[in-house]
Amino acid sequence: MEHRRISWCSRGIRREWCSVDALKKRIEERLRSRRSCTIFERDLALIWPRDERDQLKREKEIHAFADTRGWIATVLDPGIRVTFRKAGV
């Protein structure tokens, strides 16, 4: 996957080029100490650009990303945030 800019890649000080791997790592880190991890639209759009004509496809991609890692993705307020949590918790 092509690299995209994500604000939390450099711990909130600078924006650096990052990838889906950076998103995965961020969620994994949060789920070690918390029950869930919420990712907001500004960061989601960098991995999955928002296209209101094809919101269902975008949501399927987000769910597939979560499923392959053993997480559950809950799309809250489509276009605003997604909460990830470990499956079975």
N, C-alpha and C positions, 0 to 999 in steps of 0.2 A: 504494500500500500504506500502511496505517496506520502511524504512528510507534510504535516500541516502545523500551523502555529497554535500552540495551546498555552494559556497563561500560567498554569501551575507547573510547567516543566522545570522551571528554574526556581521553584519554591517561592513564587510570587514576587520576586524582585525584578526579573527581566523576562521577556518572552523569548523563547528559543524554538528552533525547529524541532518538532516532535512527531510521534507517530501513534498509531493505535497501541503499540507496545507501551508507550508512556501512559496512556489512559488506563491500560490494564494494570500497570504497576501502581498507579495512583489508587485505583479501586482496591487492589489487593492490600495495600498498606492500610487503608481506612478500615477494611473489613477484618483486619487482625485485632483491632481494638474497639470496633463499633459494630452494631448490628446491621447498619446500612451505610451507603455512600450515595449522596445525591450529586449529580452532575447537571449543571445548568446549561441553558441553550447556547450561550456564547462559546462554551467549550464543545458542546455536542455538534454545533454547526461546523466546526473545524474538521471533524471526522466525517460526519454525515450532514452535508449541506441541506438546509431546509428547502423543500419544494412543496408548497401547499397542494399542488396538483397530485402529488404522489406521497402523501403522508404515510399511507399504509405500507408502502415499500420501505420507507425509512424506518418505521417502527419494526418491521420484520427483520431488517438488518441489525438493529439494536438488540432485539431479542435473540437473534442468532449469535451475536457477539457474546452475550451473557450466557446463553446455553452451553456454548463450547467451553466455558470456563467454570461451569457448575454454579452459576449465579442465576438469580431471577431478576429481570428488569421490569420495573413498573413505570410506565409512562404516565406521568402526572401532568395535567394541564398541557396537552400536546403542544410542542413548540416552546415549552418553558423549562421542564426538568424531567430527569429520569432518575429513579432511585434503584440502586443495585443492592441485593442482599444474597447471602449464601443460600443455595437451595436446601430445603429440609430444616431450616432454622425458623 
